[in-house]
Amino acid sequence: MTHAPAGEEPAMTHALVGEGIDRVDARAKTGGRAAYPTDVTHPGLAHAVLVQSTVAAGRITALDTAAAEAAPGVLAVLTHENVPPLQEAPDRSASLPPPPLRDDRIRHHGQTVAVVVADTFEQATEAARLVRAGYAAEPPIADLDHPDAPHDHDPFGSDGGTGDVEKALEAAPVRVERTYRTAANTNNPMGPFATVARWDGDRLTVHDCTQGPSRTRADLAATLGVPPEAVRVLAPYLGGGFGAGLRTWGHTVLAAVAARQVGRPVKLVLTRKQMFTSVGHRPDTKQTVRLGATRDGRLTALDHRAWQSLSMTDVNKEPVAANSQDSYASPNIATRDVQVRLHVPAPGSMRAPGDAQGNHALECALDELAYELGMDPVELRLRNYAEEHPVTGQQWSANDLRACYRAGAEAFGWSRRDPEPRSARRGRTLIGYGMAGTSFFFYQAPCAARITVTRDGGAVVESSGMDLGTGTYTVMTQLAAELLGLPVRAVRMVMGDSSLPAAPSAGGSGLTAALGTAVHTASRHLFRAFLDLVRHDPASPLRDVGVDGVRAKDGRIVRTDDGRGERYTDLLARHGRDALSAEGSAEAPGEDGAVVPTGPYAAKFAEVHVDQDLGVIRVARLVTAAHCGRVLNEKTARSQLVGGTVGGIGMALLEETVTEPHTGRIANPTLGDYLVAVNADIPRLDVRFVGGPDPSNPNGTKGCGELGIPGTTAAIANAVFHATGVRVRRLPIRIEDVL
Ligand code: MOS
């Protein structure tokens, strides 16, 4: 790990909370002791298996379940004809797709039409094969360009901009107008999604592959029509999510319904194929970017329109074009996001939702503009750095994007690049350099946490927020240890349980700031509780001091003025307490002031090698310089960026969920046919952190979970152009595109 200097700014290489320590849950995970939802079992557990439609549009005309019901071990077959009513929550949020099995309509290929419950998984699987469905099929609308596809415009309310782009484009001395496409991608976590549901009387306990236990609890309660207090959702560990765990999917609801129906706990595990139709995906996009600029490379107009696919009755939508509102300085900006309704499974978030697609188009268009201008692409971006929010004029809370460009270019050796396409080769290998910038969106939601210090000198930190593999257990342990003045080993993080203080979903790169701020607040409330304990204690040097006058150090609360203090353990013992707890909560920082909280930033530099004869494209090097605020753990933060970059390489060159336009069927729903980047596709990935802490939260952090993908795809596409002279405006870039 390298800390690069931040350009002209004063040296801002930050102090780390802790070392890049190993994950605190590493041993539990590698030793097989971490219980993933698929591992959970109960006495009397029954198994549920989904039956899915084999047409993409139309109606179910007949559903014959007799053979399945008569099969060995079968306990129930649920269909739309016999499922108890499921509520469509009145405030149906983006996290809750329409309920499953609601009527006889078919809205996509692979839609759940029945769920079979049996004593064993094998019996349920066999009986599922015996369910006979008849359909009145209609031709599906399964293609973004389909003339009959209904369009929804801006239910998100995120369209916007400033000035008059049309006028500015007309007047611009240099113009670029290009259309780009990005393929649908499917989240493919290693762990197949699963739900284990158990009813004890009116109380429901669910282990689920969710990124948000609090949210899943609320969604389940609303759908099942039970009070939220009666539902407990557990997700202490997850085998990856990449955003698939941000919605409460039909199989989770059906597992709970089935368990109630058969009066036994029920486990439902999706097959890999069902993962492609049941837990969301990154929608494909078509995007048109129009840029106007002066000859010296100042943007005068930025117009970004995006069409993204959406299922027929869902509300999911992503800010694809919207991210262009705060990426570059331009007096005239307009963005517009359109949702195109198709007979496809409900989409959902997939790492850097919207931004991954939108950033790609914007950053490729800027590269094309750089060539129009004969200007270096880094210089073009520096010239258009947004000193303030280009639409609102607000100040950024912390934006060291310029330091990212400089540090990344330096580390990569960008100055050696001859901009001429096809100018670099080794033998029959064409070599290309490309780069892109990223201004990632800011997201933070209200969050709570509880800290308990116990008589043995340890602390337990509790929150319903979960760790989907990003390292939240670890960084929160480090943060709490620092705030409480305890060694890391004395702090235990308990997470992933909706009965703990409410937290937002692990998503939008927002949990570190949300939970970190809640833990910070809870630590102050805990100090206050200790100070209250000794308020009338003549023996305590802390009796007359306020929370602002103390800090924690070496297992003690000490006065900041004279350093006198007491051990937690002594305070508890003298006052006859086994433990002391305090809860803290955090709201998102306000956006209406003069300062707007900002997300993370990055610059990405890629070197690609293209075989001139075979068209095979290899990423040979990739450098990321990222401004992630104060980094809580170098190792886990770097791992997030490396993992995201691997995803970005996949999105750029490999990943594509192929839907057959005439059947609406996904043609490649296996890990053999849906290509993801594997070790052999990944070169040395150089990740360095630059820039200062972000003052919008007390810990100085920025989210960094999703920063790996945006910028990576455009840097690769721009490098492919530099190598080959071929501008490929569709992802993934394939061999045949460059031949
Ligand atoms: Mo992510 S798409 O915020 O899990």
Residues whose N, C-alpha, C, O or C-beta is under 5 A from the ligand:
A	BS01	MOS	F242 G243 S349 M350 R351 A352 P353 A506 G507 G508 S509
